[in-house]
Amino acid sequence: MKALIAMSGGVDSSVAALLTQKYGYECIGCTMKLHEDPEAIKENTHTCCTVEDVEDARSVAFKLGMPFYVFNFKDGFKEKIIDKFIFAYENGLTPNPCIDCNRFMKFDKLFERAQVLGCDHIVTGHYARIVQKEGRYALLKAPDETKDQSYVLYSLTQEQLSHVLFPIGDLTKTETRKIAEENGFINSHKPDSQDICFVPNGKYADVIKDFTGKEYPEGDFVYKDGTVLGKHKGIIRYTRGQRKGLGLASEEPLYVLRVDPETNNVYLGREKDLYSDRLTAGDFNWTSGVAPKGSISCKAKVRYRQKEQPCTARVMDNGNVEVVFDEPQRAITPGQACVLYDGDEVLGGGTILPDEV
């Protein structure tokens, strides 16, 4: 059996490569070349995909005696990830490009390359698990909830789950680093990447302006009662729940409630106005391959680090999913992912749609 190891240069994918090799697979290591942003390729940034990352991945592959390739996926990355990221902010949404990267790069384009190389499996360093259950494949949370990455993997299909391996899914981060250290990996104590790879300084608006060459016009900050409170600096700079960077003086804290691209208004309110008990999610993937009939009781999370919350989910006639929470949730943000869980199992997920107004 042959396996293609997606190696980011970090400790997680390096240990995943080692364990896969120990399982008896013939392994090929690879790193995806996704962009050529001059800031992002500097060493010592907090992103993945730097020059240093490629060399760290190559070093581990060499140490393990496996072939190593760098695949140029820059064109696909711009179309599927960067352009979608920009479109979302221009339309009042808050995207999650890391989810899209997993979906369209790791488990789409990389699958195509694996087939060309005759590989049976793709291996990544995600903290999640795949088990066979009742004649199908189930995606499960990692036991270490502080590192669990199942939220960003909800788009995996049954076909993909049958060909994916997550060798470190049962480990803690401490255990992963210990294995790397014991095997002399150069990246055993390398910090985790934190920023989006093409936004290394965290300044989303500046990156969007650089890519598009556009200037985004000022508009009105509008209180929920219609009162104009001042001017904003362009809608791409704001997201639901945001408090910092508004530049307004007020007697009480103000938060972004909604970004309206049609009027170029940013609507503000108090923190209590951020709470809602329902959402609608589109582009929904059920990991079992079959959508449930009627309503189901489950749990959901609407952001990566949130604890799953009890809810009822219902598939609508158009395939979208309505989720009603037992208790109101803070800052449910259009463009982010809503992922449903039954205990440790990921039932599926989709993109939170804008509120109907």
NORUR-V50183 format. One record per residue. N is the residue number from 1. RES is the residue in three letters. SS is DSSP state (h for helix, s for strand, l for the rest). Layout:
n->N res->RES ss->SS
n->N res->RES ss->SS
This chain:
n->1 res->MET ss->l
n->2 res->LYS ss->s
n->3 res->ALA ss->s
n->4 res->LEU ss->s
n->5 res->ILE ss->s
n->6 res->ALA ss->s
n->7 res->MET ss->l
n->8 res->SER ss->l
n->9 res->GLY ss->l
n->10 res->GLY ss->l
n->11 res->VAL ss->h
n->12 res->ASP ss->h
n->13 res->SER ss->h
n->14 res->SER ss->h
n->15 res->VAL ss->h
n->16 res->ALA ss->h
n->17 res->ALA ss->h
n->18 res->LEU ss->h
n->19 res->LEU ss->h
n->20 res->THR ss->h
n->21 res->GLN ss->h
n->22 res->LYS ss->h
n->23 res->TYR ss->l
n->24 res->GLY ss->l
n->25 res->TYR ss->l
n->26 res->GLU ss->s
n->27 res->CYS ss->s
n->28 res->ILE ss->s
n->29 res->GLY ss->s
n->30 res->CYS ss->s
n->31 res->THR ss->s
n->32 res->MET ss->s
n->33 res->LYS ss->s
n->34 res->LEU ss->l
n->35 res->HIS ss->l
n->36 res->GLU ss->l
n->37 res->ASP ss->l
n->38 res->PRO ss->l
n->39 res->GLU ss->l
n->40 res->ALA ss->l
n->41 res->ILE ss->l
n->42 res->LYS ss->l
n->43 res->GLU ss->l
n->44 res->ASN ss->l
n->45 res->THR ss->l
n->46 res->HIS ss->l
n->47 res->THR ss->l
n->48 res->CYS ss->l
n->49 res->CYS ss->l
n->50 res->THR ss->l
n->51 res->VAL ss->h
n->52 res->GLU ss->h
n->53 res->ASP ss->h
n->54 res->VAL ss->h
n->55 res->GLU ss->h
n->56 res->ASP ss->h
n->57 res->ALA ss->h
n->58 res->ARG ss->h
n->59 res->SER ss->h
n->60 res->VAL ss->h
n->61 res->ALA ss->h
n->62 res->PHE ss->h
n->63 res->LYS ss->h
n->64 res->LEU ss->h
n->65 res->GLY ss->l
n->66 res->MET ss->l
n->67 res->PRO ss->s
n->68 res->PHE ss->s
n->69 res->TYR ss->s
n->70 res->VAL ss->s
n->71 res->PHE ss->s
n->72 res->ASN ss->s
n->73 res->PHE ss->l
n->74 res->LYS ss->h
n->75 res->ASP ss->h
n->76 res->GLY ss->h
n->77 res->PHE ss->h
n->78 res->LYS ss->h
n->79 res->GLU ss->h
n->80 res->LYS ss->h
n->81 res->ILE ss->h
n->82 res->ILE ss->h
n->83 res->ASP ss->h
n->84 res->LYS ss->h
n->85 res->PHE ss->h
n->86 res->ILE ss->h
n->87 res->PHE ss->h
n->88 res->ALA ss->h
n->89 res->TYR ss->h
n->90 res->GLU ss->h
n->91 res->ASN ss->l
n->92 res->GLY ss->l
n->93 res->LEU ss->l
n->94 res->THR ss->l
n->95 res->PRO ss->l
n->96 res->ASN ss->l
n->97 res->PRO ss->h
n->98 res->CYS ss->h
n->99 res->ILE ss->h
n->100 res->ASP ss->h
n->101 res->CYS ss->h
n->102 res->ASN ss->h
n->103 res->ARG ss->h
n->104 res->PHE ss->h
n->105 res->MET ss->h
n->106 res->LYS ss->h
n->107 res->PHE ss->h
n->108 res->ASP ss->h
n->109 res->LYS ss->h
n->110 res->LEU ss->h
n->111 res->PHE ss->h
n->112 res->GLU ss->h
n->113 res->ARG ss->h
n->114 res->ALA ss->h
n->115 res->GLN ss->h
n->116 res->VAL ss->h
n->117 res->LEU ss->l
n->118 res->GLY ss->l
n->119 res->CYS ss->l
n->120 res->ASP ss->l
n->121 res->HIS ss->s
n->122 res->ILE ss->s
n->123 res->VAL ss->s
n->124 res->THR ss->l
n->125 res->GLY ss->l
n->126 res->HIS ss->l
n->127 res->TYR ss->l
n->128 res->ALA ss->s
n->129 res->ARG ss->s
n->130 res->ILE ss->s
n->131 res->VAL ss->s
n->132 res->GLN ss->s
n->133 res->LYS ss->s
n->134 res->GLU ss->l
n->135 res->GLY ss->l
n->136 res->ARG ss->s
n->137 res->TYR ss->s
n->138 res->ALA ss->s
n->139 res->LEU ss->s
n->140 res->LEU ss->s
n->141 res->LYS ss->s
n->142 res->ALA ss->l
n->143 res->PRO ss->l
n->144 res->ASP ss->l
n->145 res->GLU ss->l
n->146 res->THR ss->l
n->147 res->LYS ss->l
n->148 res->ASP ss->l
n->149 res->GLN ss->l
n->150 res->SER ss->h
n->151 res->TYR ss->h
n->152 res->VAL ss->h
n->153 res->LEU ss->h
n->154 res->TYR ss->l
n->155 res->SER ss->l
n->156 res->LEU ss->l
n->157 res->THR ss->l
n->158 res->GLN ss->h
n->159 res->GLU ss->h
n->160 res->GLN ss->h
n->161 res->LEU ss->h
n->162 res->SER ss->l
n->163 res->HIS ss->l
n->164 res->VAL ss->s
n->165 res->LEU ss->s
n->166 res->PHE ss->l
n->167 res->PRO ss->l
n->168 res->ILE ss->l
n->169 res->GLY ss->l
n->170 res->ASP ss->l
n->171 res->LEU ss->l
n->172 res->THR ss->l
n->173 res->LYS ss->h
n->174 res->THR ss->h
n->175 res->GLU ss->h
n->176 res->THR ss->h
n->177 res->ARG ss->h
n->178 res->LYS ss->h
n->179 res->ILE ss->h
n->180 res->ALA ss->h
n->181 res->GLU ss->h
n->182 res->GLU ss->h
n->183 res->ASN ss->l
n->184 res->GLY ss->l
n->185 res->PHE ss->l
n->186 res->ILE ss->l
n->187 res->ASN ss->l
n->188 res->SER ss->l
n->189 res->HIS ss->l
n->190 res->LYS ss->l
n->191 res->PRO ss->l
n->192 res->ASP ss->l
n->193 res->SER ss->l
n->194 res->GLN ss->l
n->195 res->ASP ss->l
n->196 res->ILE ss->l
n->197 res->CYS ss->l
n->198 res->PHE ss->l
n->199 res->VAL ss->l
n->200 res->PRO ss->l
n->201 res->ASN ss->l
n->202 res->GLY ss->l
n->203 res->LYS ss->l
n->204 res->TYR ss->h
n->205 res->ALA ss->h
n->206 res->ASP ss->h
n->207 res->VAL ss->h
n->208 res->ILE ss->h
n->209 res->LYS ss->h
n->210 res->ASP ss->h
n->211 res->PHE ss->h
n->212 res->THR ss->h
n->213 res->GLY ss->l
n->214 res->LYS ss->l
n->215 res->GLU ss->l
n->216 res->TYR ss->l
n->217 res->PRO ss->l
n->218 res->GLU ss->l
n->219 res->GLY ss->s
n->220 res->ASP ss->s
n->221 res->PHE ss->s
n->222 res->VAL ss->s
n->223 res->TYR ss->s
n->224 res->LYS ss->l
n->225 res->ASP ss->l
n->226 res->GLY ss->l
n->227 res->THR ss->l
n->228 res->VAL ss->s
n->229 res->LEU ss->s
n->230 res->GLY ss->s
n->231 res->LYS ss->s
n->232 res->HIS ss->s
n->233 res->LYS ss->l
n->234 res->GLY ss->l
n->235 res->ILE ss->h
n->236 res->ILE ss->h
n->237 res->ARG ss->h
n->238 res->TYR ss->l
n->239 res->THR ss->l
n->240 res->ARG ss->l
n->241 res->GLY ss->l
n->242 res->GLN ss->l
n->243 res->ARG ss->l
n->244 res->LYS ss->l
n->245 res->GLY ss->l
n->246 res->LEU ss->l
n->247 res->GLY ss->l
n->248 res->LEU ss->l
n->249 res->ALA ss->l
n->250 res->SER ss->l
n->251 res->GLU ss->l
n->252 res->GLU ss->l
n->253 res->PRO ss->l
n->254 res->LEU ss->l
n->255 res->TYR ss->s
n->256 res->VAL ss->s
n->257 res->LEU ss->s
n->258 res->ARG ss->s
n->259 res->VAL ss->s
n->260 res->ASP ss->s
n->261 res->PRO ss->l
n->262 res->GLU ss->l
n->263 res->THR ss->l
n->264 res->ASN ss->l
n->265 res->ASN ss->s
n->266 res->VAL ss->s
n->267 res->TYR ss->s
n->268 res->LEU ss->s
n->269 res->GLY ss->s
n->270 res->ARG ss->l
n->271 res->GLU ss->h
n->272 res->LYS ss->h
n->273 res->ASP ss->h
n->274 res->LEU ss->h
n->275 res->TYR ss->s
n->276 res->SER ss->s
n->277 res->ASP ss->s
n->278 res->ARG ss->s
n->279 res->LEU ss->s
n->280 res->THR ss->s
n->281 res->ALA ss->s
n->282 res->GLY ss->s
n->283 res->ASP ss->s
n->284 res->PHE ss->s
n->285 res->ASN ss->s
n->286 res->TRP ss->s
n->287 res->THR ss->l
n->288 res->SER ss->l
n->289 res->GLY ss->l
n->290 res->VAL ss->l
n->291 res->ALA ss->l
n->292 res->PRO ss->l
n->293 res->LYS ss->l
n->294 res->GLY ss->l
n->295 res->SER ss->s
n->296 res->ILE ss->s
n->297 res->SER ss->s
n->298 res->CYS ss->s
n->299 res->LYS ss->s
n->300 res->ALA ss->s
n->301 res->LYS ss->s
n->302 res->VAL ss->l
n->303 res->ARG ss->l
n->304 res->TYR ss->l
n->305 res->ARG ss->l
n->306 res->GLN ss->l
n->307 res->LYS ss->l
n->308 res->GLU ss->l
n->309 res->GLN ss->s
n->310 res->PRO ss->s
n->311 res->CYS ss->s
n->312 res->THR ss->s
n->313 res->ALA ss->s
n->314 res->ARG ss->s
n->315 res->VAL ss->s
n->316 res->MET ss->l
n->317 res->ASP ss->l
n->318 res->ASN ss->l
n->319 res->GLY ss->l
n->320 res->ASN ss->l
n->321 res->VAL ss->s
n->322 res->GLU ss->s
n->323 res->VAL ss->s
n->324 res->VAL ss->s
n->325 res->PHE ss->s
n->326 res->ASP ss->s
n->327 res->GLU ss->s
n->328 res->PRO ss->s
n->329 res->GLN ss->s
n->330 res->ARG ss->s
n->331 res->ALA ss->l
n->332 res->ILE ss->l
n->333 res->THR ss->l
n->334 res->PRO ss->l
n->335 res->GLY ss->l
n->336 res->GLN ss->l
n->337 res->ALA ss->s
n->338 res->CYS ss->s
n->339 res->VAL ss->s
n->340 res->LEU ss->s
n->341 res->TYR ss->s
n->342 res->ASP ss->s
n->343 res->GLY ss->l
n->344 res->ASP ss->l
n->345 res->GLU ss->s
n->346 res->VAL ss->s
n->347 res->LEU ss->s
n->348 res->GLY ss->s
n->349 res->GLY ss->s
n->350 res->GLY ss->s
n->351 res->THR ss->s
n->352 res->ILE ss->s
n->353 res->LEU ss->l
n->354 res->PRO ss->l
n->355 res->ASP ss->l
n->356 res->GLU ss->l
n->357 res->VAL ss->l
